[in-house]
Amino acid sequence: MPSQVFFGSPRQARLEAKETLPAKLDLILERLHLRDRVKGETVMIKMHTGNNIVYSTVHPVFVRRVVQAVREGGGQPYVADLHWDTAGSEQRGYSAEVLGCPVYPASGPNEKYFYEHRRPFKNLQDWKVAGLIQDSSFLVNFAHVKGHPSCGFGAAFKNLALGCMAATTRSAMHDAMHFDPYWFPEKCPDAAVRRAIVESCPFEALVEDKENPEQLHLHMEQCNQCGRCLRAAPEGSLKIDAVNFHSFQEACAIAVDLVLSTFAPGKAVHLNLATHMTPVCDCFGFTSMPILPDAGLFGSDDIVALDQATLDTIRPLRLIEENIPACMEVHTREGHPFRWLHGPLKDPYKVLEFAEKMGLGSREYELLDVFPVVKPERASLPYIPAK
């Protein structure tokens, strides 16, 4: 049976507050029965508060409405994120006074509060789940949708996979992309040729290894798999392989599996806000121009169905190429627009394939519009008189 995903369109038929996204969030929370489910619960609202001068994260107006719903239902809410984001979150509007609940670092102020979970995967053995995450009894996963240089797309999965892990685990998850070898120095002993390979990449994705100049290191985040380096490298010396990029996706699925395993069945809801979608993650500390039109707001109990529905809704939208930073390029026009930007091997759907196999949810879904946009036959332009 398909999972239900509730949807609020960013479009309006009339210039009325009830047709805006914050009002549609209220309707989605009602359809998810959030108030009925949180009585007596310690409710952790996991979101990314961003850092530095970013302003494209989930706006505090939306967060406040979730907090109000939790309080009305008898729950005890708080917002949690990484310690270096929450440390200055009030500068971006995420404060107790604005949100109506406290904002805490998920792993403590020094990243030392966590629970270890054993799950061998490539270079990872023990995964450190943030202490406040595991201590909570109910989860509201509220993510901002954007592009991501490691996997093409960041939303509900990434919000939990990286945002609910302590620093050493987050780092190891990225390092999983380097577990499978991609550089074979015996096939390229010439230093001049290695230099030519490095210089062939306009994105500085390939560099000499810090410890061994005969080794080349590939910065996966900067690589869009354009193939320029392969044309400069001797045959068999360098591989740009799907397994390296997909390792991060599988690590994200495992991390989410561990996070959700700390909550009892039915004790988690997931929300995606797909507005002002930027090329890269909000953790970069700034907001660039949107590269896709706004797609709306999504909510579900099923995290797999939620990200699947979000990706599917975005897929037919036009990539706003004139807004792409000059340091990036589109070299493929196949598949999802996030794939156009970050490369064909950074398939945003891949994490959902891994997650579905783990039993985290279903990619089959029913999209239910909570406030369908119906063009009115007649509609006046409202006038707000001066007072």
N, C-alpha and C positions, 0 to 999 in steps of 0.2 A: 504494500500500500504506500503511495507517495506521501512524503512528509509535507506538512503545511508550512508555507512561507508567506507571511503577511507583508504587504507592500503598500507604500505610500508614494505616489508620484510627486516629482518636484513641480509639476505643472498645476496651474489653477484655472478654473473656468471663470471664477469671479474674484474680484478684489476684496476678499473677506478673510479674516484671520483663521476661520475654521477650515480653510482650504490650504493652509500653509503646512510645511513639514513638522513644526513642533506640535501642531494640533493633530496631525496624522500619527505622530508618535504616540500621543495619548490613546488613539484608537487601536494602535498595534499592541500597546501594553494591556489594553482591555481584552483583546483577542487572545493574548498570551496568559490572561488571568493572573497577572503578576501580583496584584494586591491580595488575591485569595491564597497565594502560595508562600508568602513571606512572614506570616505571623510568628513572632518569636525567633526568627532567623537572624543570624549575623550575615548581612548581605554585602559582599564585596563587589563593587562596581569597577571592573577592570577596564581601564581605558588608557590611551596614550595622551598624556598632558603636553607632550612636546617639550622642547627646550629652546633656549635663546630667544629668537624673535619669530618663531613659527606662529602662524595664526590660522592654519587650515585644519587643525584638529577638530574634534567634536566640540561645537560651541557650548559654553556653559549653560545657555538657555535650554538645550536638550538634556543635559545632565541633571539640571535642577528638576525637570519634570519627572525623570526616573526616580530621583531622590524623594520627591513628594509622594509618588505612587508607593514606594517602599514604606515610607513613614505612615501613610494612610492605611496600609495593610498590616501595620504592627511590626515591621521589621526594623532592624538597626543598620542603617547603611553607612558605608564609607567608600571613598575612592582610593584606588591603589595603582601605583605605577613604579617605575624604576627610581632609585633614590636620587639620581642626579636630575631627573625631570621634576619630581615632586618638590625638590629643594627650592626651586624658584617658580613653582607653578602659579603662585598668586599673581605674578607679573603678567600672566596670560589669562587671568580671570578664574583660575581654579583655586578658590579659597573656601573655607568653611562658611564665611559670611555670604558668598555668592551662591554656592552650591547647596547649602543647607546641611552639610555633613563634613566630617574631617577628611583630609587628604593625607595618606600615609605612604611611606616607602615600603614596597611589598616584601623586600628582603632585609628590612632594617636600614638604618642610615649608613652602615658600613658594609652592606651586602653579606653579612655574616649570619643572618637568621634564615635558615632553610632546613628542609627535610630531604634526605637522600633516598633515591629510588634506584634499584639495580635494574638496568636494561641494556645489555651489551649491544652496541651498534658501531661498527667501524672503530673510530678512535675513542668513542664514548663508552664508559662502563657504568658510572654512577651519575645520575641526573639530580641536580639540586633544585627542588621545587621551592619557591619563595614561601617563607614561613607564614605570612599573613594570608596567603592564598589557601594553604592547606588548613589553616585554623578557622576559616570561614565556613559557614554551613550552607550558604546559597550564593550563586554566582550570577551576576549580570555582566556579560561580555559585550562591551559597547565599542565598536571599532570604526575608525575612519578609513575609507577605501582610498587606495592610492597605488601607484606603481611601486615596484621594489627591485633594486639592482641585483639581488641574489636569486630571486625566483619569479620576477615579473610583476607580482601582485601581492599586496598586503591588505588583509581585512581581518575577519574573525579568527582565522587560524593563526596568523602571525601575531595578533594581539595577545593570544595566550601562549603560543609556542616560545616566543622570546620574552615577552613582558612578564611571564610568570616564572621565569628561571633566574637563578642567581648568575652573577657575571661570568664565573668560570665555565658554567655550562653553556651560556650563550656563545662564548668565544669558541668552545669546542664544537658546537653545532656548525658554526661557519667553517671551522677547520676540517669538518667532515668532507668538504668539497675537494680537499687536497689528499684524501686518504688513498684514492686510486691514482697510480702514477700517470702523468701526462707528459713528462719530459724525460728523454732517454739520452744522457750526455755522451754515451759511447758512440752514438750516431752523429754527433756534432762536436768533434774535438777542437775545431778552429774558432778561436776567440773572435776573429773578425766576422765570421758568419753569425756567431751568437749576437754580436752587436747589431748586425743587420736585421736579425729577427726582432730584437728589442725595438729598433728604430722603425720597423715596419708598422707598428701599432700606433695609430694616431691618438689612442685613448690612454696610453701609458699603462696598459693592462699587464704587459710582460716586462719584467725587470730581472736583473741579475740577483741571485740569492745573496742575502746579507752575509752568510757564513761560508758559502762555497761559490766562487765566481763561475765555475763550470756548470752550475745548476741554474735553471731559469725558473722564476716563480710567476705564476699567473694569478693576477688579482681578478677573481671570478666576477666581482661586482661590476668592474669596468668593461668586461668582455661582452661584446654583443655578437660574437661568433661570426664576424664578417669574413674571416679566412685570409686576411692579408698576411698574417704571420705564417700560415701554412705554406703560402707561396714562396716565402723566403727561407723556410726551414728545409734542411735535407730530409729526404723521405724516411719516415719512421722515427724521426727525432722528437716530434711534437704531436700530441693528439689534443684536439678540442672535442671532448667526448661527452655525450649526454649523461653518463654515469656520475661525473663530477658535479654537474649542476643539479641532478636529481637527488643526490645524496642529502643536500640541504633540505629539499622538499620532504624526503622521508624522515629526516630528523625532526622537522616541524610536526609531522603527523604523530611521531612517537611522543614528543613533548606534550602535545595536546591530549593524547591518550592518558599520559601520566597525570596531567593537571585535572582532567575531568574524572579520573578514577578516585580523586580525593573528595568528590561530592556524591551524595546519595542520588539514586535515579530520580529524575524530575526536579532536581535542585539547581538547574541552570537554564538560563535563557540567553539568546545571542542576538545582537543588533548590529547592523551595518549601515552607516551613513555614507552614501556615495555622492558627495558634493565636493566641489573644488578639488578634483582628483589630480594630484601633482605627479611628476615623473618618478620621484623617489620618495623614500620613507620620511615621515615627519621627524624622525630622530636626527635628520641632517641639521636641524636647528634653524631653518628658514622656510619660507613658503614661496614657491615659484608659481608661474601662471598655470592655470588648469589646462590639461592636455585632452580632456574629454568633456562633453556636456554633462551636466548633473543628471544622475540616474535615479535618485530618490532614496528612500529609507526602507530597510528590510528587517524583519524579525522572525525568529523561529526557535523552537526547542532543539532543532536538529542543526548542528553547526555545519555539517557537510552540505545539506540541502540549502542552507543559507548562503554560503559562499558560491555554490553552484548557481543558484538563482541570480545572485548578484553579478557573477561573471557573464551569464547568459544574457542578462538585461543590458549590460554594457557592450557586449560583443558587436551588435549592429551599429553602434554609435560611431560618429566620425572622429578619428584621431585629429586633433587640432594641431597640425604640423607646424603652423606658424608660431605656436607657443612653445615648441620644444627647444630647450637650451641649445646654444650653438655647439656645445661640446658633445652633443649626442647626435645620433643619426638613425634614420629608418633605412634598413637595407633589405627587409623582407616585408611582403604585404600579404602573407598567408596566416590564417588563424586569427587569434584574438588580437585586438589593437595593442594590448600590453606586450604581447609577443613581438609585434612589429617593432616596438621601441627597444626592448631589452634583448631580443634575439630569439631565434627559433627553438633553442634548447632550454630556454627559461619559460616553459609552458605553465601558465598559471593554474591550469586544471590538475597538474600532476599531484599536488599534495592531496587533492580530493580522491584521486585514485588510490593512493596509499591508505588514506583514512577510511575509506569505505571498506577496504579489505580487512582493516583492523576492527571493523564493527562499530565505528564511531558515528555512523549515520548513513543516509541514503542519498545518492545523487538524483534520484527520482523525486520530484516535488510537484506540488500544486501551488501556483502563485495566486494569492487572494488579495485583490485590491481593496483596501479598507475605505477608500473614498474615490471612486472612479470619476475621472474628469469628463463631464458631459457639457458640451457646448450649449450655452443658454440661447434661447430664441431671442430674448431681449435682456439687456443688462445695462444698468446705468453706472456711471463712474461715481463712486461715493465721494462725498464732499465732507471734509472734517472742518467744521467752523472754528475760527479763532475764539479763544475764551479770554 
